[in-house]
Amino acid sequence: MKENLEQQKAEFQRQQALEQEALQERMKSIKHKILILSGKGGVGKSTVAANLAVTLARDGKRVGLLDVDIHGPSIPKLMGIMGQVPQMGGKTITPVKAGERLFVMSMGSLLQHQDLAVIWRGPLKMGAIKQFLKDVEWGELDFLIIDSPPGTGDEPLSVAQLIPDLDGAILITSPQDLSVLDVRKSVTFCRQLNMPVLGVIENMSGLVCPHCGQQIDVFKRGGGERMAQEMNLPFLGQIPIDPQVVEASDAGVSFISQYPDSPTAEAFEKTVQTLLAGMNGAAENRSAAAAKEEAPASARAAQNLKIAVPTAEGKLTAHFGHCRQFAIVEVADGQVKSTTMVEPPPHEPGVLPEWLHQQGVSLVITGGMGQRAQGHFADKGVKVITGASPQSPEELVRSYLQGTLQTGGNICDH
């Protein structure tokens, strides 16, 4: 019975690793992945996500818009694609085309009747999101905009854990204190997951009276901008309240396409340009930092060190905290000299970092590891690389030494 359970567990881990590899392969065709978050509902997050996607497409980008709001999908209505169903073929899904360069996937497009309620708990929702990312034929995209439900629950957490190279999150708030208070929690969420915050957008920021032309601050004004300054976050822009947005949304047409010359459309364009400028600047900084950290590869190859890899059946296992054997690979003069298989002590918080530190290990290569465990290793001066694929310890170490080790998302982060 015990052997059977172990076999089932190993098979489950193998399937998980294969699915993660397939997801990573799909995501390689997408240059930038951005998660849209809000601390609370009612701030127009989906409307902003939809119009950001349309604006990017109008600027010549190929864009995917993924709606992971499983229980309350509104993207099909906002994009005017109600009734259009994604095409299914084998294990692949073709998204709905909403424009020359814009493709949409949403649970709302899969429901037979719009009145149907999706009554799912966490694991089912994560499975659906994984399928949207892994099986949808997005093709070559410049941007994938991911609209999530309000808060910091299963859906945004699943996206953060599944996508290996998420660029970061855009936080949507309205100006009033209640909304700003909740969006601060989204900032904490991002920081706990080491997810960059690309910026804050203040939606519903003022209303220009169509009769007298005077501006009315219905929900105050500037709360999102002040919060961004206080928390040292980029501020992307203010989107005003516009009755035409409501009319377009209710009519099921894209607001930007319907009113491209409106002040609100101009505000979206300005916001997108601020976002792109910030991302380009961040990319340049990362490249410089990476060059400083990684180059030259020959310097790494000259190191003498010990590298630990959690294993199962001779290959890296996805779940660091449950492995029963570690491979400790000794490197001398840039070459793999020996590999020793050792059994760890009973797994308890803080035990493995101390134990591996005592073994002389200075680097751990793993598929996944929780943030708390990574903190324990950092305290011991042990570097951790997550997102590695299930290869033999020697293959992983050689790739690391050559500077060609490919990593994806943190497979197991809890």
RODO-2510 file (C-alpha; in nm, 4 decimals, decimal comma):
residues 414
     n   res          X          Y          Z
     1     m     0,0000     0,0000     0,0000
     2     k     0,2792     0,2415     0,0958
     3     e     0,4690     0,1691    -0,2265
     4     n     0,1501     0,2259    -0,4267
     5     l     0,0964     0,5621    -0,2591
     6     e     0,4550     0,6602    -0,3278
     7     q     0,4111     0,5670    -0,6948
     8     q     0,0939     0,7721    -0,7181
     9     k     0,2668     1,0662    -0,5554
    10     a     0,5623     1,0388    -0,7938
    11     e     0,3289     1,0160    -1,0942
    12     f     0,1355     1,3195    -0,9734
    13     q     0,4568     1,5179    -0,9378
    14     r     0,5658     1,4060    -1,2850
    15     q     0,2365     1,5203    -1,4374
    16     q     0,2602     1,8523    -1,2560
    17     a     0,6107     1,9066    -1,3899
    18     l     0,5008     1,8194    -1,7460
    19     e     0,2098     2,0610    -1,7271
    20     q     0,4382     2,3349    -1,5982
    21     e     0,6802     2,2716    -1,8850
    22     a     0,3926     2,2962    -2,1368
    23     l     0,2732     2,6196    -1,9758
    24     q     0,6220     2,7689    -1,9841
    25     e     0,6561     2,6751    -2,3495
    26     r     0,3274     2,8496    -2,4314
    27     m     0,4266     3,1618    -2,2395
    28     k     0,7567     3,1904    -2,4284
    29     s     0,5614     3,3299    -2,7248
    30     i     0,4310     3,6212    -2,5158
    31     k     0,6702     3,9086    -2,4498
    32     h     0,4911     4,0765    -2,1600
    33     k     0,2362     3,9422    -1,9091
    34     i     0,0558     4,1908    -1,6886
    35     l    -0,1898     4,1172    -1,4071
    36     i    -0,4645     4,3716    -1,3354
    37     l    -0,5515     4,3921    -0,9651
    38     s    -0,7813     4,5917    -0,7415
    39     g    -0,8249     4,5826    -0,3672
    40     k    -1,2034     4,6005    -0,3881
    41     g    -1,4856     4,5738    -0,6377
    42     g    -1,6644     4,8601    -0,8052
    43     v    -1,3572     5,0577    -0,9113
    44     g    -1,3904     4,9761    -1,2822
    45     k    -1,1010     4,7307    -1,2947
    46     s    -1,2378     4,5213    -1,5829
    47     t    -1,3301     4,8340    -1,7790
    48     v    -0,9759     4,9634    -1,7384
    49     a    -0,8262     4,6244    -1,8321
    50     a    -1,0385     4,6038    -2,1473
    51     n    -0,9583     4,9565    -2,2599
    52     l    -0,5873     4,9180    -2,1860
    53     a    -0,5884     4,6105    -2,4109
    54     v    -0,7740     4,7946    -2,6878
    55     t    -0,5396     5,0942    -2,6613
    56     l    -0,2328     4,8721    -2,6878
    57     a    -0,3827     4,6986    -2,9932
    58     r    -0,4605     5,0361    -3,1547
    59     d    -0,0958     5,1274    -3,0993
    60     g     0,0073     4,8310    -3,3136
    61     k     0,0683     4,5681    -3,0438
    62     r    -0,0635     4,2120    -3,0622
    63     v    -0,2593     4,1685    -2,7413
    64     g    -0,4289     3,8872    -2,5542
    65     l    -0,6936     3,9682    -2,2928
    66     l    -0,7476     3,6888    -2,0400
    67     d    -1,0384     3,7117    -1,7962
    68     v    -0,9688     3,4952    -1,4894
    69     d    -1,2700     3,6222    -1,2971
    70     i    -1,4293     3,2788    -1,2880
    71     h    -1,7443     3,3768    -1,0984
    72     g    -1,8193     3,7177    -1,2488
    73     p    -1,6658     3,7395    -1,5973
    74     s    -1,7508     4,0726    -1,7598
    75     i    -1,4893     4,0976    -2,0350
    76     p    -1,7091     3,9410    -2,3098
    77     k    -1,9748     4,2074    -2,2535
    78     l    -1,7211     4,4905    -2,2400
    79     m    -1,5502     4,3700    -2,5588
    80     g    -1,8736     4,3134    -2,7542
    81     i    -1,8132     3,9408    -2,8065
    82     m    -2,1136     3,8025    -2,6173
    83     g    -2,2241     3,4787    -2,7799
    84     q    -1,8919     3,4167    -2,9536
    85     v    -1,7439     3,0868    -2,8389
    86     p    -1,3739     2,9867    -2,8429
    87     q    -1,2988     2,6997    -3,0788
    88     m    -1,1965     2,3705    -2,9195
    89     g    -0,9669     2,1299    -3,1003
    90     g    -0,8068     1,8380    -2,9207
    91     k    -0,6166     1,9838    -2,6283
    92     t    -0,6033     2,3365    -2,7671
    93     i    -0,8403     2,6322    -2,7480
    94     t    -0,8551     2,9149    -3,0010
    95     p    -0,9428     3,2464    -2,8329
    96     v    -1,2139     3,4773    -2,9631
    97     k    -1,0852     3,7449    -3,1986
    98     a    -1,2020     4,0888    -3,0865
    99     g    -1,0001     4,2946    -3,3321
   100     e    -0,7230     4,2737    -3,5889
   101     r    -0,4621     4,2363    -3,3138
   102     l    -0,6733     4,1539    -3,0086
   103     f    -0,7663     3,8070    -2,8758
   104     v    -0,9890     3,7283    -2,5776
   105     m    -1,0432     3,4293    -2,3492
   106     s    -1,2987     3,4260    -2,0669
   107     m    -1,5075     3,1814    -1,8694
   108     g    -1,8012     3,3985    -1,9764
   109     s    -1,7495     3,2806    -2,3347
   110     l    -1,7799     2,9157    -2,2290
   111     l    -2,1111     2,9353    -2,0406
   112     q    -2,4113     2,8042    -2,2315
   113     h    -2,6347     3,0566    -2,0590
   114     q    -2,5245     3,3883    -1,9140
   115     d    -2,7391     3,3313    -1,6048
   116     l    -2,5444     3,0202    -1,5057
   117     a    -2,3426     3,0470    -1,1844
   118     v    -1,9963     2,8895    -1,1587
   119     i    -1,9821     2,7365    -0,8116
   120     w    -1,6206     2,6298    -0,7748
   121     r    -1,3637     2,6226    -0,4989
   122     g    -0,9937     2,6980    -0,5216
   123     p    -0,8498     2,3838    -0,6880
   124     l    -1,1043     2,3899    -0,9718
   125     k    -1,0421     2,7572    -1,0341
   126     m    -0,6658     2,7088    -1,0422
   127     g    -0,7129     2,4188    -1,2858
   128     a    -0,9194     2,6372    -1,5186
   129     i    -0,6661     2,9204    -1,5067
   130     k    -0,3839     2,6770    -1,5779
   131     q    -0,5783     2,5495    -1,8789
   132     f    -0,6362     2,9037    -2,0065
   133     l    -0,2629     2,9687    -1,9905
   134     k    -0,1420     2,6301    -2,1126
   135     d    -0,3971     2,5264    -2,3756
   136     v    -0,5132     2,8535    -2,5337
   137     e    -0,3320     2,9154    -2,8630
   138     w    -0,2389     3,2751    -2,7998
   139     g     0,0303     3,2744    -3,0668
   140     e     0,2957     3,5447    -3,0767
   141     l     0,1812     3,8300    -2,8512
   142     d     0,3371     4,1536    -2,7384
   143     f     0,1138     4,1703    -2,4302
   144     l    -0,1132     3,9406    -2,2311
   145     i    -0,3411     4,1479    -2,0075
   146     i    -0,4938     3,9368    -1,7286
   147     d    -0,8062     4,0694    -1,5601
   148     s    -0,8586     3,9177    -1,2143
   149     p    -1,1458     3,9511    -0,9649
   150     p    -1,1194     4,1998    -0,6774
   151     g    -0,9026     4,1145    -0,3781
   152     t    -0,6069     3,8850    -0,3259
   153     g    -0,7689     3,5415    -0,3438
   154     d    -0,7298     3,2250    -0,5477
   155     e    -0,7323     3,3752    -0,8964
   156     p    -0,4538     3,6353    -0,8732
   157     l    -0,2505     3,4008    -0,6533
   158     s    -0,2824     3,1242    -0,9148
   159     v    -0,1686     3,3585    -1,1918
   160     a     0,1293     3,4754    -0,9860
   161     q     0,2371     3,1176    -0,9166
   162     l     0,1720     2,9735    -1,2631
   163     i     0,3275     3,2306    -1,4951
   164     p     0,7055     3,1947    -1,4855
   165     d     0,7987     3,5457    -1,5962
   166     l     0,5102     3,7731    -1,5049
   167     d     0,6166     4,1334    -1,5692
   168     g     0,4102     4,2524    -1,2754
   169     a     0,0771     4,3988    -1,1716
   170     i    -0,1146     4,7175    -1,2406
   171     l    -0,3294     4,8261    -0,9472
   172     i    -0,6635     4,9962    -1,0120
   173     t    -0,8240     5,2200    -0,7540
   174     s    -1,0790     5,4967    -0,7358
   175     p    -0,9799     5,8148    -0,5476
   176     q    -1,1776     5,7757    -0,2234
   177     d    -1,0077     5,6635     0,0960
   178     l    -1,1992     5,3346     0,1224
   179     s    -1,0743     5,2139    -0,2145
   180     v    -0,7197     5,3361    -0,1553
   181     l    -0,7107     5,1545     0,1788
   182     d    -0,7970     4,8252     0,0108
   183     v    -0,5537     4,8669    -0,2763
   184     r    -0,2725     4,9001    -0,0222
   185     k    -0,3436     4,5349     0,0614
   186     s    -0,2847     4,4503    -0,3037
   187     v     0,0547     4,6205    -0,2784
   188     t     0,1388     4,3996     0,0196
   189     f     0,0162     4,0956    -0,1765
   190     c     0,2518     4,1776    -0,4641
   191     r     0,5476     4,2376    -0,2363
   192     q     0,4967     3,9128    -0,0481
   193     l     0,5025     3,7269    -0,3813
   194     n     0,8010     3,9259    -0,5124
   195     m     0,5778     4,0509    -0,7956
   196     p     0,6717     4,3931    -0,9336
   197     v     0,4066     4,6646    -0,9214
   198     l     0,4158     4,8293    -1,2639
   199     g     0,2024     5,1162    -1,1483
   200     v    -0,1227     5,2538    -1,0097
   201     i    -0,4147     5,3844    -1,2148
   202     e    -0,6681     5,6131    -1,0507
   203     n    -1,0010     5,5395    -1,2202
   204     m    -1,3177     5,7500    -1,1852
   205     s    -1,0969     6,0502    -1,1201
   206     g    -1,3273     6,3476    -1,1639
   207     l    -1,6259     6,4101    -1,3912
   208     v    -1,6470     6,6876    -1,6477
   209     c    -2,0061     6,8126    -1,6564
   210     p    -2,1383     6,7750    -2,0135
   211     h    -2,3557     7,0856    -1,9654
   212     c    -2,1339     7,3486    -1,8017
   213     g    -1,7878     7,2009    -1,8513
   214     q    -1,6997     7,2260    -1,4829
   215     q    -1,5161     6,9352    -1,3198
   216     i    -1,6937     6,7573    -1,0360
   217     d    -1,4859     6,5397    -0,8028
   218     v    -1,7524     6,2764    -0,7404
   219     f    -1,5191     6,0412    -0,5519
   220     k    -1,2663     6,3033    -0,4473
   221     r    -0,9510     6,3233    -0,6570
   222     g    -0,5853     6,2319    -0,6253
   223     g    -0,6157     5,9558    -0,3623
   224     g    -0,4527     5,6940    -0,5847
   225     e    -0,1716     5,9279    -0,6830
   226     r    -0,0956     6,0148    -0,3201
   227     m    -0,0955     5,6467    -0,2245
   228     a     0,1465     5,5687    -0,5072
   229     q     0,3813     5,8414    -0,3862
   230     e     0,3614     5,7248    -0,0246
   231     m     0,4359     5,3635    -0,1176
   232     n     0,7038     5,4537    -0,3743
   233     l     0,5089     5,3142    -0,6710
   234     p     0,4865     5,4427    -1,0300
   235     f     0,1702     5,6421    -1,0966
   236     l     0,0408     5,5723    -1,4473
   237     g    -0,2443     5,8178    -1,4761
   238     q    -0,5978     5,9295    -1,3969
   239     i    -0,9014     5,8095    -1,5921
   240     p    -1,2061     6,0385    -1,5580
   241     i    -1,5654     5,9293    -1,5135
   242     d    -1,7274     5,9340    -1,8556
   243     p    -2,0977     5,8543    -1,9173
   244     q    -1,9983     5,7353    -2,2653
   245     v    -1,7988     5,4548    -2,1056
   246     v    -2,1179     5,3319    -1,9391
   247     e    -2,3141     5,3616    -2,2639
   248     a    -2,0515     5,1720    -2,4624
   249     s    -2,0174     4,8988    -2,1979
   250     d    -2,3929     4,8433    -2,1764
   251     a    -2,4156     4,8379    -2,5557
   252     g    -2,1386     4,5783    -2,5715
   253     v    -1,8971     4,7838    -2,7807
   254     s    -1,5406     4,8890    -2,7145
   255     f    -1,5375     5,2415    -2,5743
   256     i    -1,1968     5,3288    -2,7215
   257     s    -1,3059     5,2100    -3,0650
   258     q    -1,6360     5,3972    -3,0397
   259     y    -1,4955     5,7256    -2,9033
   260     p    -1,1263     5,7342    -3,0034
   261     d    -1,0979     6,1127    -2,9835
   262     s    -1,2645     6,1597    -2,6452
   263     p    -1,0724     6,2977    -2,3438
   264     t    -1,1079     5,9598    -2,1747
   265     a    -0,9551     5,7810    -2,4747
   266     e    -0,6693     6,0316    -2,4611
   267     a    -0,6264     5,9564    -2,0898
   268     f    -0,5969     5,5843    -2,1668
   269     e    -0,3415     5,6548    -2,4401
   270     k    -0,1347     5,8707    -2,2045
   271     t    -0,1538     5,5996    -1,9374
   272     v    -0,0349     5,3329    -2,1824
   273     q     0,2577     5,5472    -2,2949
   274     t     0,3581     5,6051    -1,9313
   275     l     0,3376     5,2294    -1,8707
   276     l     0,5501     5,1464    -2,1764
   277     a     0,8114     5,4048    -2,0842
   278     g     0,8327     5,2648    -1,7320
   279     m     0,8622     4,9072    -1,8554
   280     n     1,1355     4,9998    -2,1019
   281     g     1,3288     5,1748    -1,8273
   282     a     1,2884     4,8783    -1,5946
   283     a     1,4045     4,6398    -1,8680
   284     e     1,7193     4,8444    -1,9217
   285     n     1,7907     4,8425    -1,5471
   286     r     1,7378     4,4649    -1,5290
   287     s     1,9700     4,4076    -1,8227
   288     a     2,2410     4,6139    -1,6584
   289     a     2,1935     4,4347    -1,3273
   290     a     2,1939     4,0947    -1,4983
   291     a     2,5143     4,1786    -1,6813
   292     k     2,6730     4,2764    -1,3528
   293     e     2,5428     3,9663    -1,1748
   294     e     2,5973     3,7021    -1,4413
   295     a     2,8935     3,8143    -1,6474
   296     p     3,1376     3,6867    -1,7100
   297     a     3,0288     3,3226    -1,7110
   298     s     3,3948     3,2254    -1,6874
   299     a     3,4055     3,3753    -1,3367
   300     r     3,1281     3,1423    -1,2290
   301     a     3,3016     2,8490    -1,3942
   302     a     3,6095     2,9103    -1,1801
   303     q     3,4167     2,8657    -0,8558
   304     n     3,4619     2,5838    -0,6066
   305     l     3,1292     2,5213    -0,4390
   306     k     2,8660     2,2711    -0,3327
   307     i     2,5203     2,2807    -0,4906
   308     a     2,2191     2,0990    -0,3445
   309     v     1,9347     1,9634    -0,5598
   310     p     1,6232     1,7961    -0,4099
   311     t     1,5633     1,4747    -0,6028
   312     a     1,3162     1,1964    -0,6714
   313     e     1,4053     0,9028    -0,8936
   314     g     1,7327     1,0640    -0,9920
   315     k     1,5871     1,3966    -1,1077
   316     l     1,4934     1,7267    -0,9506
   317     t     1,1625     1,7057    -0,7688
   318     a     0,9117     1,9898    -0,7857
   319     h     0,8455     1,9944    -0,4120
   320     f     1,1520     2,0933    -0,2142
   321     g     1,0068     2,0446     0,1338
   322     h     0,8965     1,6836     0,0772
   323     c     1,1968     1,5237    -0,0925
   324     r     1,3659     1,2283     0,0734
   325     q     1,7073     1,2649    -0,0888
   326     f     1,9292     1,5560    -0,1765
   327     a     2,2023     1,5434    -0,4365
   328     i     2,4986     1,7497    -0,3207
   329     v     2,7082     1,8235    -0,6275
   330     e     3,0651     1,9324    -0,5642
   331     v     3,2177     2,1701    -0,8181
   332     a     3,5918     2,2371    -0,8480
   333     d     3,7527     2,4628    -1,1085
   334     g     3,4206     2,4955    -1,2874
   335     q     3,3723     2,1195    -1,3307
   336     v     3,1389     1,8707    -1,1655
   337     k     3,3701     1,6540    -0,9551
   338     s     3,1313     1,4379    -0,7543
   339     t     2,7700     1,3874    -0,6534
   340     t     2,6717     1,2594    -0,3105
   341     m     2,3179     1,1472    -0,2292
   342     v     2,2194     1,2259     0,1295
   343     e     1,9017     1,1868     0,3306
   344     p     1,7815     1,5022     0,5084
   345     p     1,6704     1,5239     0,8693
   346     p     1,2958     1,5371     0,9490
   347     h     1,1428     1,8368     0,7750
   348     e     1,0532     2,1168     1,0100
   349     p     1,0691     2,4948     0,9578
   350     g     1,4297     2,6159     0,9539
   351     v     1,5874     2,2683     0,9759
   352     l     1,6881     2,2174     0,6114
   353     p     1,8607     2,5572     0,5704
   354     e     2,0706     2,4922     0,8792
   355     w     2,1476     2,1339     0,7751
   356     l     2,2495     2,2212     0,4178
   357     h     2,4569     2,5111     0,5458
   358     q     2,6427     2,2652     0,7683
   359     q     2,7062     2,0467     0,4615
   360     g     2,8911     2,3401     0,3038
   361     v     2,6173     2,4089     0,0469
   362     s     2,6141     2,7632    -0,0928
   363     l     2,3475     2,7213    -0,3629
   364     v     2,0182     2,5314    -0,3913
   365     i     1,8557     2,4635    -0,7282
   366     t     1,4914     2,3601    -0,6973
   367     g     1,1571     2,3570    -0,8736
   368     g     0,9764     2,5462    -0,6021
   369     m     1,0160     2,6798    -0,2512
   370     g     0,7998     2,8890    -0,0223
   371     q     0,8929     3,2490     0,0551
   372     r     0,9454     3,1746     0,4223
   373     a     1,1919     2,8939     0,3465
   374     q     1,3797     3,1182     0,1031
   375     g     1,4141     3,3714     0,3825
   376     h     1,5689     3,1055     0,6092
   377     f     1,8233     3,0167     0,3393
   378     a     1,9068     3,3828     0,2851
   379     d     1,9783     3,4126     0,6574
   380     k     2,2344     3,1328     0,6182
   381     g     2,3960     3,2938     0,3133
   382     v     2,2680     3,0196     0,0808
   383     k     2,1418     3,1335    -0,2610
   384     v     1,8210     2,9726    -0,3939
   385     i     1,7216     2,9328    -0,7604
   386     t     1,3594     2,8257    -0,8174
   387     g     1,1679     2,7247    -1,1295
   388     a     1,4179     2,4672    -1,2570
   389     s     1,2886     2,1757    -1,4663
   390     p     1,3127     1,8063    -1,3693
   391     q     1,6593     1,7101    -1,4941
   392     s     1,9427     1,5215    -1,3328
   393     p     2,1417     1,7165    -1,0705
   394     e     2,4542     1,7073    -1,2869
   395     e     2,2685     1,8500    -1,5899
   396     l     2,1257     2,1328    -1,3814
   397     v     2,4621     2,2206    -1,2283
   398     r     2,6408     2,2171    -1,5649
   399     s     2,3735     2,4481    -1,7083
   400     y     2,4192     2,6799    -1,4117
   401     l     2,7954     2,6884    -1,4550
   402     q     2,7598     2,7628    -1,8268
   403     g     2,5052     3,0371    -1,7649
   404     t     2,2348     2,8505    -1,9630
   405     l     2,0123     2,7292    -1,6776
   406     q     1,6505     2,7959    -1,7758
   407     t     1,4026     2,8666    -1,4992
   408     g     1,0315     2,9333    -1,4892
   409     g     0,7727     2,9953    -1,2221
   410     n     0,8046     2,8914    -0,8616
   411     i     0,6332     2,5524    -0,8991
   412     c     0,5575     2,5103    -0,5295
   413     d     0,5264     2,8331    -0,3289
   414     h     0,3335     2,7796    -0,0054
***
